[in-house]
Amino acid sequence: MAFTEKLLRVLPPVEVGGRSIKRYHVTRDPAGIEPEVEKAAYAILPELLPEPDGTPQATFIVLHRGEDDGAYLNAYSWAWDNALHFAGAAGGQPVLGCPDDDPTHFVRLEPTLIGCVWELPPLLHERDAWVRHMLAPDRPDLAAYLADSLPEGTTGDRS
């Protein structure tokens, strides 16, 4: 099977549990991720967020709809001022501990996977945006960080 990039959509930030959440969706389907899968992913999201530690409450997520039955939610939350806390969930992927192949039955992931090749592109951008808006300026600017997202397009071929 030949490798092909997937589509990356950027949705407006939302607030969940007092945290500002930047949102990326990855899929091959130009119509986007099915609403019932998105709803199920966002229902488990509060379980993936860490307790506040004094760092501005900001998280970015990657919701990925696989080509099989799987759906994957990666939550990367800023912690200790300059580090990322990771937690993930999956639905429809029994090999990862899901109860069945229904992509709306999300469970928290216990394996230490942090993302696949289609889910990783936002990481570099988010690192640079955090430095640019939160660490380098004299005054951190959370609103500017939240407004600075990787552009929509494909998951790769960004050079």
N, C-alpha and C positions, 0 to 999 in steps of 0.2 A: 504494500500500500504506500503510495507516495504521500509525503507530508504536504499539507496545505495550511495556510494561516486561517484563522477564524475571524469573525467580525467582533469588534469591540465597540460597545455603546457606553456612553457616559450619561448618567442620570443626575438630576440635581441632588445636592445633599439633603439628608433628612436628619431629624433628631430621634434618637432611640435611647431610652434610659439616661437622659441627660448628656449624651455624647452626640457630637456632630459626626455624621457618617457620610463620607464620599462614596459614590457607588459606580462600579464598573460591572458591565454584563458582557459575557463572552458566549457566543453561539455561532453556529453556521447559518441559522435561520434568519433571513433578512427581516422577518416579522418580529424578531426578538424572542425572549424567553416567555413561555406560556404563563399567563397570569396566575394560574393555580400553583405553579412551581415557585414563582416569585413570592406569592403570598405565604407559602409554606416556609420558604427560606427566611423571610423576614420575621416569621413567628418564632423561629428558634434563635434568631440573632441576639436577643438580650442575654441568652445563656453563654454566648461567646465573648462577651465584653468583660474586661477586667474591672476590678474595683478602682476608684479614683486614687491616684498617688500624688496629686499636686501638679501633674503635667496637664496642660490644656486637654480637655476631653475630646480628642479627635481620633477617628478610626477611618480606614478605607476598607471597602469590601470588594471582593471579586466573586460574582455569582456566575458560575459556568454551567451551561447545559451541554452535557456530553452528547455524542452521537448515538450512544446506546441508551439505556434507561437511566443513566446516572445524571445527577445534578450535584453540584459542589459549591459550598459557600465557604470562602476564606475571609476571616476577619483579622485585619492587621491594625492593632491599636497602639498609639504612641504612649510610651511609658518611660519613666526615669529621665524625662526631658529629651532623650536622644536615642531611645531603643524601641524596637517593635515587639509587642506581645502578639503571639499568634494563637488563634483557635479556629478550628474548622468543623464543618458538618457536611454530611452527604446524605442523599436520598437515592434510592433505586440501585444501590451498588452493594449487594450482599457480601462481596469479598472484603468490603471495608466495615462490615458489622451492621449494615442496614437490614431491617427485618424482612424485606421483600424487594421486588424490582419496581416499586412505585416511587417515582421521583418526587412525590410530595410528602413522603414519609422520612423527613430529615432526622438524623441522629447525630449527636456530637461525635466527632472523630477522636479516637484515641491514638492512632498511629501518628508519628511525627512528620508526616508529609506537610510541606508548606505550599505546594502549588506545582502545577504541571507547566509545560512549555507555553501553553496558551494563557495561563493565569499569571505568569510572572512579569510580563511587560510593565504593568503599573508600578512595580516595586521601585525601580530606578527613578522613575519620574517622581514618585511620592517622597523618596528620600531627598532628592534635590529640592522639591517644593518645600519640605519641612525646614531644610537648612536655609533656603532663600527667605522664607517668611517668618519663621519662628526662632531660629537660632542666630542668624547673622545680623539682623537689625537690632538697633538699640532697644526697640520695643517690639515684642512679638505681635504679629498681626494674624490672628486666627481667621478672620474673614477673608483675607487675601489668600491664605493657605487653602481654605475651602473652595475658593473660586478658581484655583489653579489646578486643572485636571489634565491628564493625558488626552490629547485630541481623539475623537472617534475615528475609526478607520478599521484597519486590520490589526491583529495582535502582533504582527511583525512587519518587516520591510519598512522600518522607520528611519533608516539612515539617510 
